[in-house]
Amino acid sequence: MTYVDSIQFLYELRMFGAKLGLENTFKLAALAGNPQDRLRFIHVAGTNGKGSTCAMLESIYRAAGYKAGLYTSPHLVAFGERIQVDRQLIAEADVVRLAEEMQRFLSEFSSASHPTFFEVVTVMALRYFAERQCDLVIWETGMGGRLDATNIVRPLASVITNIQFDHEKWLGETLSKIAVEKGGIIKPGVPVLTSETKPEPLAVLRKIADENQSPFIQVSISHSISELEESAELPLLGDHQRVNAALAVATVRELSNIVPVSPAAIQTGLAQVHWPGRLQILRPGPGRAIVLDSAHNPAGAEVLRAALQKYFPGALVTLVFGVLRDKDWSAMCQILVPLAGRVCLAPVGSDRTADPQVLREVCLTLNPYAEVLACASLSDALTRVANDPVVVITGSVHFVGEAMEALNISPAPRQNERALNEWITTAR
């Protein structure tokens, strides 16, 4: 098997869709020798901000001298972004070796119960982190938590960033139901930390923690970041990242008796954190700015709007927008389109893309003063906005990944690995 073969093998797993449940992952992990039993985890769930919080935790522990594994999804450009040790992407040779191993294990499953792409990759990550003898693994959920493939581990701490509306078809139509799914990562006696503030989902998380006799810590910036960490230059922009930083710091402190970290390492880790595609501002020339942000739901769009008003006050931005049709794109447009003097709508490189012409009809009603264009491609949109002063590219993680390739921010792999983020929906 070559690297190209291994990516093709993973690509073919998309046909098994996305299925919630732990049986397959437990079985696959057992065939792999239960590598999770040889590792320590911080398990991170939540609707928004969990990737950034994971990146901060990883950076802090690495600054403290620990060998830190990082498991996140989806990836922006390259598959290896999902599995990193000390922020180094998994090597192609390791992907090949682990894919071959998983291929052998899959013969133990019937076609009716075949593991999904995410289940297979989750066990690949566990094997890799165990082989690398990681001191600690920062472990992000894929979707939800209770029945997510990552939930076969017993972590040192369960971290839940917030509860917002997203993936309602899978997780429930109310914040309380979504909180039940996210709160499913809570384990007996394991401390729970959250920056959620809304009474309804917060009450659900507290109840689950109480039932598991798990210490429950609600985090706010005011009581979690001392003057030392507050003075750190946090490279990730936006007030919401101060909340994520507070949550990361509170988690590190809660675990200080198990995994000691000095105040200096906390400060260094926060100052050096890197997490591209999240309110990332490029300056391609004098008087020009390109903002890349992976907002993909209404709550993310609200955060982006607040950031644009903070960093570009009074500016009529150019919005380059591509979104998946199964997202609440109408609400996202209501939040972002009024800020724009120009809107360029483009398809996402996905079978699930929303039609730019359909988006255009909605956007025209939301901002009749803006120029609203339906573009044939992202490349077409980028050409049209090449001289605009403030360009905001958003709507989907997939879309931002495409833009990073197109703008030569992130080198494109030999083949389109972004397509690995796609899956065919199956019944819950």
C-alpha positions in Angstrom: 0.0 0.0 0.0 1.3 3.5 -0.9 0.3 6.7 0.7 -2.1 7.4 -2.2 -3.5 3.9 -1.7 -4.1 4.5 2.0 -5.9 7.8 1.4 -8.1 6.0 -1.2 -8.8 3.3 1.4 -9.9 6.0 3.9 -11.9 7.7 1.2 -13.8 4.6 0.5 -14.9 4.4 4.1 -17.1 7.4 3.5 -19.7 5.1 2.0 -20.4 3.7 5.5 -21.6 7.2 6.6 -21.7 8.7 10.1 -23.2 6.5 12.7 -23.4 7.2 16.4 -22.5 4.4 18.8 -19.5 2.9 20.5 -19.7 -0.8 19.8 -17.6 -0.8 16.6 -15.0 1.5 18.1 -14.6 -0.7 21.2 -14.3 -3.8 19.1 -11.8 -2.2 16.7 -9.8 -0.8 19.6 -9.7 -4.3 21.2 -8.4 -5.8 17.9 -5.7 -3.1 18.0 -4.7 -4.0 21.6 -6.7 -1.4 23.4 -4.1 1.4 23.1 -6.4 3.8 24.9 -5.6 1.9 28.2 -1.9 3.1 27.9 -2.7 6.8 27.5 -4.0 9.7 29.5 -6.6 12.0 27.9 -8.3 15.4 28.2 -11.6 14.9 26.4 -13.0 18.0 24.9 -16.6 18.4 23.6 -18.8 21.4 22.7 -20.5 23.1 19.8 -18.0 25.9 19.1 -14.5 26.6 20.3 -13.4 23.0 21.1 -10.7 23.0 18.5 -9.2 26.3 19.7 -9.4 25.0 23.3 -7.6 21.8 22.3 -4.9 23.8 20.6 -4.4 25.9 23.7 -4.2 22.9 26.0 -1.8 21.2 23.6 0.4 24.3 23.4 0.5 24.7 27.2 1.4 21.1 27.9 4.1 21.1 25.2 5.6 24.3 26.6 5.7 22.4 30.0 7.8 19.7 28.4 5.3 17.0 27.9 4.9 14.9 24.7 1.4 15.9 23.7 -0.9 14.2 21.2 -3.6 16.2 19.5 -6.6 14.6 17.8 -9.1 17.0 16.1 -11.5 17.0 13.2 -12.3 18.0 10.5 -9.0 18.9 8.8 -8.6 22.0 6.8 -6.4 20.8 4.0 -4.3 17.7 4.9 -5.5 14.5 6.6 -2.5 14.5 8.9 -3.9 17.6 10.7 -6.2 15.2 12.5 -3.4 13.3 14.2 -0.4 15.2 15.6 2.3 14.8 18.2 4.0 17.9 19.4 2.2 19.7 16.6 3.9 17.5 14.0 1.5 15.9 11.6 1.5 12.2 11.4 4.0 11.0 8.8 2.8 9.5 5.5 4.6 6.3 6.3 2.7 5.9 9.6 -0.6 6.6 7.8 0.2 3.8 5.4 1.2 1.3 8.1 -1.8 2.0 10.3 -4.2 2.0 7.3 -2.9 -1.5 6.4 -3.4 -2.6 10.0 -7.0 -1.3 10.1 -7.7 -3.0 6.8 -6.8 -6.3 8.3 -9.0 -5.7 11.3 -12.0 -4.7 9.2 -12.3 -8.3 8.0 -13.7 -9.1 11.5 -16.8 -7.0 10.8 -19.9 -7.9 8.8 -20.9 -5.5 6.0 -24.0 -4.5 8.1 -21.8 -3.4 11.0 -18.8 -2.1 9.1 -16.9 0.7 10.9 -17.1 4.2 9.6 -14.3 6.5 8.5 -14.3 8.3 11.8 -14.3 5.1 13.8 -11.3 3.7 11.9 -9.4 7.0 12.1 -10.1 7.3 15.8 -8.5 3.9 16.5 -5.6 4.7 14.1 -5.0 7.8 16.3 -5.0 5.8 19.5 -2.5 3.3 18.1 -0.2 6.1 16.9 -0.3 8.0 20.2 0.4 4.8 22.2 3.3 4.0 19.8 4.7 7.5 20.3 4.3 7.1 24.1 2.5 10.4 24.5 2.4 11.8 28.0 -1.0 13.2 27.4 -3.5 13.3 24.5 -5.8 16.2 23.9 -8.8 14.4 22.5 -11.6 16.2 20.6 -15.0 14.7 20.0 -16.3 14.5 16.4 -20.0 15.0 16.9 -21.9 15.2 20.2 -20.1 13.1 22.8 -22.3 10.4 24.4 -22.2 8.1 21.3 -19.2 9.6 19.6 -16.3 7.2 18.7 -13.9 9.2 20.9 -16.0 8.3 24.0 -14.3 4.9 24.6 -11.6 6.6 26.8 -11.6 7.5 30.5 -10.1 10.9 30.6 -8.4 12.9 33.4 -10.9 15.7 32.7 -14.0 16.2 30.6 -14.1 19.7 29.0 -17.3 21.1 27.4 -16.9 24.5 25.8 -20.5 25.5 25.2 -23.9 24.2 24.0 -25.2 25.8 20.8 -27.5 24.7 17.9 -25.7 22.5 15.3 -26.2 19.0 14.0 -29.7 19.1 15.3 -30.7 16.1 13.2 -28.3 14.0 15.2 -28.1 15.6 18.6 -31.6 17.0 19.2 -33.7 20.1 18.5 -33.3 21.7 21.9 -30.3 22.9 23.9 -31.2 20.5 26.7 -31.1 17.5 24.3 -27.8 18.7 22.8 -26.4 19.1 26.3 -27.3 15.5 27.1 -25.3 14.4 24.1 -22.3 16.6 24.8 -22.5 15.8 28.5 -22.2 12.1 27.6 -18.4 12.4 27.9 -18.7 12.9 31.6 -17.3 9.9 33.5 -17.8 8.9 37.2 -15.6 10.9 39.4 -13.8 12.7 36.6 -13.8 16.5 36.9 -16.0 18.4 34.4 -15.1 21.9 33.3 -17.3 24.1 31.1 -17.6 27.7 30.0 -21.3 27.4 29.2 -23.5 30.1 30.8 -27.0 29.6 29.5 -29.2 28.2 32.4 -31.0 25.5 30.4 -28.0 23.5 29.1 -25.9 24.3 32.2 -28.5 22.7 34.4 -28.4 19.5 32.3 -24.6 19.4 32.5 -24.7 19.9 36.3 -27.3 17.1 36.7 -25.1 14.6 34.7 -22.1 15.6 36.7 -24.0 15.1 40.0 -25.2 11.7 38.9 -21.6 10.7 38.2 -20.3 12.3 41.4 -18.0 14.3 39.2 -16.6 17.7 40.4 -18.3 20.4 38.3 -16.4 23.6 37.5 -18.0 26.5 35.6 -15.4 28.7 34.1 -15.4 32.4 33.6 -12.5 34.7 32.5 -12.6 36.7 35.7 -11.8 33.8 38.0 -9.7 31.7 35.7 -7.0 33.9 34.3 -4.6 35.6 36.6 -2.7 38.8 35.8 0.2 36.6 34.6 -1.8 34.8 31.9 -4.0 37.9 31.1 -0.8 39.7 30.1 0.1 37.0 27.6 -0.2 37.9 24.0 -2.8 35.5 22.8 -2.3 35.0 19.0 -5.9 33.8 18.5 -8.1 36.9 18.0 -11.6 37.6 19.3 -13.0 38.0 22.8 -14.4 34.4 22.5 -10.8 33.1 22.5 -10.3 34.7 25.9 -13.1 32.5 27.1 -11.5 29.4 25.5 -8.2 30.4 27.1 -9.8 30.7 30.5 -11.3 27.2 30.1 -7.9 25.7 29.0 -6.1 27.4 32.0 -8.7 26.2 34.4 -8.3 22.7 33.1 -4.6 22.8 33.5 -4.9 24.0 37.1 -7.5 21.4 38.0 -5.1 18.7 36.8 -2.0 20.3 38.4 -1.6 17.5 41.0 -1.5 14.9 38.2 0.2 16.7 35.4 2.1 19.6 36.9 2.5 22.8 34.8 4.2 26.0 35.9 2.7 29.5 35.5 5.5 30.3 33.1 4.6 27.3 30.9 0.9 28.4 30.9 2.0 31.9 29.7 4.3 30.5 27.1 1.8 28.0 25.8 -0.9 30.7 25.4 1.5 33.0 23.7 2.7 30.4 21.2 -0.6 28.7 20.3 -1.3 28.3 16.6 -4.7 27.3 15.2 -5.2 28.5 11.6 -8.5 29.3 9.8 -10.1 30.7 13.0 -10.3 34.5 12.7 -7.0 34.4 10.9 -6.1 37.8 9.4 -3.8 38.0 6.4 -2.2 41.2 5.2 -1.5 40.6 1.5 -0.6 44.2 0.8 -0.9 47.8 2.0 -4.5 48.7 3.0 -5.7 45.1 2.5 -6.9 42.4 4.8 -8.2 38.9 4.3 -10.0 37.3 7.2 -10.4 33.5 7.3 -12.9 32.1 9.7 -14.4 28.6 10.0 -17.7 29.8 11.3 -20.2 27.1 10.3 -23.3 27.8 12.4 -25.2 30.8 13.7 -23.4 31.0 17.0 -20.0 31.0 15.1 -21.4 33.7 12.7 -22.3 35.8 15.8 -18.8 35.5 17.1 -17.4 36.5 13.7 -19.7 39.5 13.4 -18.6 40.8 16.9 -14.9 40.3 15.9 -15.3 42.2 12.6 -17.0 45.1 14.4 -14.1 45.1 16.9 -11.2 44.8 14.4 -12.7 46.6 11.4 -15.1 49.1 13.0 -17.4 50.9 10.4 -15.9 48.9 7.5 -18.2 47.6 4.8 -16.5 44.3 4.2 -16.6 42.0 1.2 -18.1 38.7 2.2 -17.0 35.6 0.4 -19.4 33.0 1.6 -19.8 29.2 0.9 -21.9 27.0 3.1 -23.3 23.5 3.3 -27.0 23.3 2.7 -27.7 21.2 5.8 -26.5 24.0 8.0 -28.7 26.9 9.1 -27.3 29.1 6.4 -30.3 31.5 6.4 -29.6 32.5 10.0 -25.9 32.9 9.2 -26.7 35.1 6.3 -29.0 37.3 8.5 -26.0 37.8 10.8 -23.3 38.5 8.3 -24.7 39.9 5.1 -25.8 43.3 6.7 -22.1 44.0 7.4 -21.1 43.7 3.7 -20.9 46.2 0.9 -20.3 43.3 -1.5 -21.2 39.6 -1.2 -19.7 36.9 -3.4 -21.4 33.5 -3.0 -19.5 30.4 -4.1 -20.1 26.6 -3.9 -18.2 24.6 -1.4 -16.3 21.6 -2.9 -18.8 19.2 -1.5 -21.9 17.3 -2.6 -23.7 19.0 0.3 -23.0 22.6 -0.9 -25.7 25.2 -0.9 -26.5 26.6 -4.3 -25.1 30.2 -4.6 -28.1 31.2 -6.7 -30.4 30.2 -3.9 -28.2 32.0 -1.4 -28.2 35.1 -3.6 -32.0 35.5 -3.5 -32.0 35.5 0.3 -29.0 37.8 0.6 -30.6 40.4 -1.7 -33.5 40.7 0.7 -31.2 41.0 3.7 -29.1 43.7 2.2 -30.6 45.5 -0.8 -27.7 48.0 -0.8 -25.0 45.4 -1.3 -23.7 44.0 -4.6 -24.6 40.3 -4.4 -22.9 37.9 -6.9 -23.3 34.2 -7.4 -19.9 32.9 -8.5 -19.2 29.7 -10.3 -16.3 28.8 -8.0 -14.3 30.0 -5.1 -11.5 30.8 -7.5 -13.9 33.0 -9.5 -14.9 34.8 -6.2 -11.3 35.3 -5.2 -10.5 36.9 -8.6 -13.4 39.2 -8.3 -12.4 40.5 -4.8 -8.6 40.6 -5.5 -8.4 44.4 -4.8 -11.1 44.8 -2.1 -9.8 46.2 1.2 -11.4 43.8 3.7 -12.3 40.4 2.5 -14.0 37.9 4.8 -14.0 34.2 3.8 -16.3 32.1 5.8 -19.3 29.7 6.0 -17.7 26.3 6.4 -14.5 24.6 7.6 -14.4 23.0 4.1 -14.7 26.4 2.4 -11.9 27.9 4.5 -9.7 24.9 3.7 -10.3 25.4 0.0 -9.3 29.1 0.4 -6.1 28.3 2.3 -5.1 26.1 -0.6 -6.1 28.7 -3.2 -4.2 31.5 -1.4 -1.2 29.3 -0.9 -1.4 29.6 2.8 -1.3 25.8 3.3 0.4 23.5 0.7 -2.0 21.3 -1.1 -1.4 17.5 -0.7 -0.8 15.4 -3.8 -4.5 14.7 -3.9 -7.6 16.3 -2.6 -7.6 15.2 1.0 -10.3 17.7 2.0 -12.8 15.3 0.5 -12.2 13.0 3.4 -14.3 15.3 5.5 -17.3 14.2 3.5 -19.6 11.4 4.4 -22.9 9.9 3.3 -25.6 10.3 5.9 -27.0 7.1 7.3 -29.8 6.4 9.8 -29.1 7.2 13.4 
